[in-house]
Amino acid sequence: MKLFKKNEEKETTKLPMSGKVKKGFRFYCMAVMAMTFVVCTSMTAFAASDPLTVVNNLSDFIFGLIRAVGMILLGFGIVQIGLSLKSHDPSQRANGFLTLAGGVIITFAKEILTLITG
């Protein structure tokens, strides 16, 4: 017993379209693609008047990323210390404290550098 019948005698035909309609459709498609390209690729760039401001903004951004990595290391170090206290593993505890210390140094890298350079 077949639930679905296959109709193998079905033919596909193109819709009739005159030359002017084809030309108009091509023009419409190209206009839509051109407008999409113009809208998607145009970007407003705001330039700072002082180049030193640009360098300071970039420096703040990079140090923000470094601070985020330091916070992740701080959290991982705390987890390692907690797991080492649970399992009484001295080598894991030492690694946890080293990771914690490294996370603190990385988190406060900008402040440390400003203290050193004055």
N, C-alpha and C positions, 0 to 999 in steps of 0.2 A: 504494500500500500504506500503510495507516494503522497506526501502532504503538499508538496509544491511542484507545479509543472514548469518545466523550463520551456520558454518560448524561443526556440532557436531560429525562427523564421523572421525575427524582427530586423528591420532595416533602419539605419540611421541616415538621415539626409540633412544637409546644411540648409539653413534658412536662406531664402533668397535675399540678397542685399545688393543694391545698385552701387555703382562706382562712387557717386557723390556721398552716399551714406558711409561707405568704407573710409573715404577720405576724411569726412567729418569726424568719424569715430577715432581714427588715428590721430587727428589733430587734438581732439579732446583728451585722449590718453596721454599724449606728449605734454599737453598743458598741465594736466594733473601731476604728472611725474616731475615736471620742471618746478612747479610750485612747491611740491613736497620736498624736493632737493633744496630749494632756496630757503624754505622755512626751517628745515632740519639742520642745515649746515651753517646758518648765520648765528653768530654768537657775539654778544656784546662783551667787550673787554674794557674793564675800567683800569686805567693806568694810574699809578700813584705819581704825584708830582716830584716826590723825593725818592731817589733810588735806595737810600738808606732805609726808608720805611719798608720797601719791598723785601730787602734782605732781613730786616727784623721780623717781618711777618713770616717769612719762610723759616727762619730760625725758631720762632715760637711754634710753628706747625711741626717741625722735626722733633723738637724737644717734647712736644705733646705726645707724639708717637712713642718716643723713647720712654716717657713716663708711663704710658699704657703698658708697654712691655715690662717695665719694672714692677708695676702693680700685679701683673699676671705672675711674675716670678715670686713676688711676696706671698701671694695666695698659695702658689704651689709649694713654697717652702714651709708655710704653716701646715699644710696638709701632710707633707712629709714628716714634720716633727710630730704631729699628732699620731700618724700611723706608726712611727718608731716608738713612741711612748706606749702604744697599745701592744706592739709585738716585742718589746724589750730588745730592739736591735740597735747596738751602739753605732755601727757604721752608717745605717740609715739615718740615725739621729744627727751624726756629724754632717752628712750630706744635706740634711734638712736645714741645719743652722748655716751652712755655707750658702745654700740657695737663698735663705732668708737675708743673709748679709749682702749677697750680690743684688738681690731685689731692692734692698734699701739704698744701696749705692747707685743703682741704675735709676731708681725713682727720683732721687734728689741730685742727679747728675748736673742739671743746669745750675742749681744753687751752689754745688761744690765748685763748678768751674768759675762762677762769678766770685766766689771767695778766694780762689787761687789767683785769678787774674786781677782782682781788685776792682 
